[in-house]
């Protein structure tokens, strides 16, 4: 339903964002003022690795104990050994051992000085 009258439109459950005009998604039919100011948190897990190999990384002890939790998510080494390596996609995850297997290989194998971030978007 399209509102012809601004006053009625602004009182509707789907609010008009005056700064974006009117029309479809992202152009005015949603009240994005509050959402634009929030930082969205896509980090599923972060910490210091326990160890790693060319194609695996053992996540911190606080990581999920559920198999497959991080499969399909992206991981990046953010500090320590291997920092700056390309973001990798997690192929599989074993919760009992905290081992995440990546597609491909690391340029530099992570170790116990490597900090990482697992994100649930963006690969």
N, C-alpha and C positions, 0 to 999 in steps of 0.2 A: 504494500500500500504506500503510495507517495502522498506526502502532505503538501498541500498548496499554501498553507498558512503557517508562517514561521512560528507563531506562538503555539499553535497546536502541535507542531512538529517537535518543538523543544520540550513539550510536556509528555511526549510519547515515551514508551519503554525503550525505544531505540532513539537515542538522542542525537541531535544534529551538532556536529562540531563546526562552529562558525568559521574557524580558522582554515578549514579544508574545503569549503564550498559545499556542494550537494551532489549526490549521485551515488555511485557504487562504493565498494569497499575502499577504504583509505581516502575517500574524497568527500566525506561528510555525513554519512548516515550512522556513524558510530561515535560515541563520546570517547575520544581518545586522549583527552587532556590528562586524566589521571594515569592512564596506562603509559603514556609517553614519558612520564617522569619516573616510572619504576624500572629498576634494573632486573631483567629476567635472568634467572639463575639456571643455567643448563648443565652445571657441573654435577655429575652423578657420583663422583668419588675423586678425591685427591689425597696425596700423601707422599711419603718417601718409600721408594721401592725397597724390597728386601734383597732382591738379586735379579738377574736377567740373563738371557742368552741372545743369540742372533735373531730369534723369532718369538721370544717370550719375555714377559716381565712378571715378576711376582709382586703383586700389589701389597700395600700396607696391611698389617694385621686387622685393622678396622674395616677393611673392604667386605663386601657382602659374602655370606657363606652359601648363597644360593647359586647353583650351577646356571650358567648362561646369562646371568644378570647383565653383564656388560657387552655381550655379543652384539656386534653391529654398531657399537658406539665408537667414537674416536678417542684416541689417546695421544697425548703429547708429553714429551719430557720437557719440563719447565725449568729445571735447574740441576746442577751437579753434572755427573758424567752423562754424556749424550744430549745435553741441553742444546736446543736449536735444531735437532733432528726433525725431519718432516713429521707431520701428523700421520698417524697410522690408524687403520681400522682394526678393531678387535674381531678376530675370527671366532674364537671360543673362549669360554671362561669356566674354570673349575673352582667352585666355591670352597671346597675343603682344603685346597692347597693355595688358593688365591692367585693361581697362575692364569694369566691372560695370554693367549696366542694371537699374534698379529698376522695380517696378510703381508707377505714380503719379509724384509729383514731391516733391522736397525742399521744405521750407518756406524754407530758406536754402541756396543752392548750396554744396556743400563746396569747399574750396580747399586749398592746400598747407600750411595750418595746422591742418586738420581731422584729428583722430585718429579711428580707427574700430575696430570689432570685428565680425567675421563669425562667427556662431554657427550650428552645424548642427542646431538645434532651435528650437522655440518661436515660430515665426511665427504 
